[in-house]
Amino acid sequence: MLDVEMGFIKDHDDILDLIQDMLYHVLTQVYDQENKILKQLNAPELILKPEFPRFTMAEIHELYQKNTKIDVSQELDLTPDEERWICDYAKKQLGCEAVFATGLPQAKMKFYHMKGDNNQARSADLLFRGIEISTVPQREHRYEILLEQMKSAGVDPDSIGFAAYVSAFKYGLPPHGGFGFGIDRLTEKVLGLNNVKEAILFPRDINRLAP
């Protein structure tokens, strides 16, 4: 897992642009420099543009429902089939396998995410070849609002696990955002593997803790 934080941002687009540029650079360099190895491993061809398509979740629901006749209007999040479908749609129609799903509902956001307009969070999912590899939010940096959101989520800001974290916001933090990036998932999709466990040296699941 790669964890990235960026401070002194202007808005949420700064974070989306950062992860977009990072992924584009990494993938184009890997496919350029290790093309021979990727071909030996039967890795799929890379279809990517410097600027990834951005769809709101509502737009994805509408496109998916229109093309598949499957009703997803009540879904708070994208279904796994929608994630696969929108990546395939963007690949064929827009020439890019990476897609941002923006306009995530506030009902799905974490307490430390910043709220946007129209009951949406300032957050997006980055999808690549059919799966989410990162959630990319702007963080809530305003102390009083953060406290309100923590309490609404049932989190005690005075608890020993959060008191030190909250104190930093009390004295002022700049607008910031960040993301966790699934390197194992990216490896799985770059190589065209059947399961993410094949991209991990010592995979863990509910039935395996060792080695």
N, C-alpha and C positions, 0 to 999 in steps of 0.2 A: 504494500500500500504506500502510495506517495501522498503526503499531506502538504498542502500549499496554502499560505495565507499572504494576502497583499493589502497593505495599508495605504491610506491617503488616496483612495480611489474617488473618481468623480461620480460614478454610478455603477449599476450592475453590469453594464456592457463592458466595463474594464476587465471584469473577471472572466466574462465569456470570451473576450478577445484573447486574454492570456492563455486560457486552456486550449482555445482553438489554434493559436499560433504554435503552442507547445506540441500538440498532437500532430499537426501538419508537418512541422519540422522533423519530429522523431520518425514518423512513418515514411516520409519521402526519403530521409537519409538512410533508414534501414533498408528500404526497397532498392535504393541506388547502390549502397555499399555492399549489401549482402544478397544481391539478386540471385547469384548462383546457388547459394545455400537454400534460399527460399524456394527456388524451383525444384531442387532435390527433395525438399520436404512437401512438395505439391501445395505450397501456399497459394491462396487465391490472388488474382491480380488486384492491385490497388487502384481504386477509382475514387479520387479525392480532389477537392478544390480548396484553395486557400481560405475561402469564406464558406462556412458550413450553412446549409439552409436552416432557418429558424421558423418553427411552427408553434403556435400556442397549442396547449393540450386540447382546447375546444376545437381548433382547426383539424387536429389529428383525428379526434373522435368523429368529426363530420366527414372527413375524407374516407376514413376507414369504413364507416357505416354506409356511405354512399356506394362504395365499391364492393363491399362484401355482403351488404344487407343484414349485418349483425348489429343489433342494438346495443350500444355501449354508452348511451346517454346518461345513465345513472352511475357510471364508474367515476370514482374520485381520482383515480390514477390510471395510467395506461395499462392495459392488459399485456401480458407477454406477447400475445399474437399481434397486438397493435405495434409494439416495439419492433417486431420483425417486419411487419408490413410497411411501416413508414420508412424504415431504412432501405428496404427493397424499392419502394416507390421513389425515394430520393435518388437512389443509384440509377434507376432506369430513366427517370424523367428529368433529373437535374444534374446527373453526373457526379454524385458525391455520396459516399457510403456513411458519412458521419452527419448527424442531425442533432439540433438542439430542440428539445421540447420545453417551451417556456410557459409562463402563466399557470404554474402549479397552484392548486387551491390552498388557501390558508389552513384549511382543515388538515392538510397533510404535512405542514411545515413544522420544524423543530422550534423550541422556544427561543433559540438564539438566532433564528432567521428574521429578516426584516420583512414586514408586511408591505405590500404594494397596493395598487388600486383594484377596485371591483372584486374584493374578496380573494385576491391572488397574492401569492408571495413573490418576493424578488428572488426567485430561484428558478433553476432550469436543470433538466437532466440532459447529459450528453450521451447519445446513443451511437453505437458503432457496430455495424453488421448484425443488428438485431437484438443487442442487449445494452443495458445501461452500464456505462463504465465510470460515470461520475455524476454526483449531484453538485450543482454549482450555485451556491446562494450568496447574496450579500448578507453580512451579519448585522444584527441590531447593535449599534454602538452607543445608543442613548440610554443612560443609566435608568431613568425612571420608567421608560417604556420596557426596557429589559426586565425590570423587576415585575412589572404588570404581567408580562408574558410568562415569566417563570411561575408566578402564582396561579395564573390561569391554567397552566399545564400541570399544576400539582407539585411543583418543584419548590422547595424551601430555600430561598437565597441565603438564609442565615445558617444553614446546615454546614457541618464541618467540611463536607465535600465541595461546597460551592462558595463559601464566604470569601476565600482568597481570590477566587476567580471574579466574583462580583466587585470586589474592592477596586480592582484595576479600572473598571468602568466608572466608578464613582469619581475618580480623579481625572477622567477624560481620556477617551480613546478616539482616534480618527475614524472616519468612514472606512470600512474594510470589508473584505470578503475572502472566500477561499473555497477549497474543495478537497475531497479525498479522491484519489485516482486509483482505480483497480488495475494494477500492473499485470496480475495473473489473468484477468479477464481479457486485457488487451493482447497478451501473448497468445491466449487461446484463439482469439479471433484473427490475429495476424497469420497464425500457422494453419488455421482451418481445422482445429482439433474438435473432437466430438464432445469433450467435457472439460471444464476448467481444472479438474483434478489432474489432467494430463499435463497441465502447465505449471504444476506445483511439485517441488521435490519431495516434500513430506506433507501430503494433503491431510486435512483433518475433517471429520464429519461426526455425526452423532454415534457412529459405530467404531470410529478409529481415533485414538488419542496418541498412540505411539507406534512406530518411532516418530 
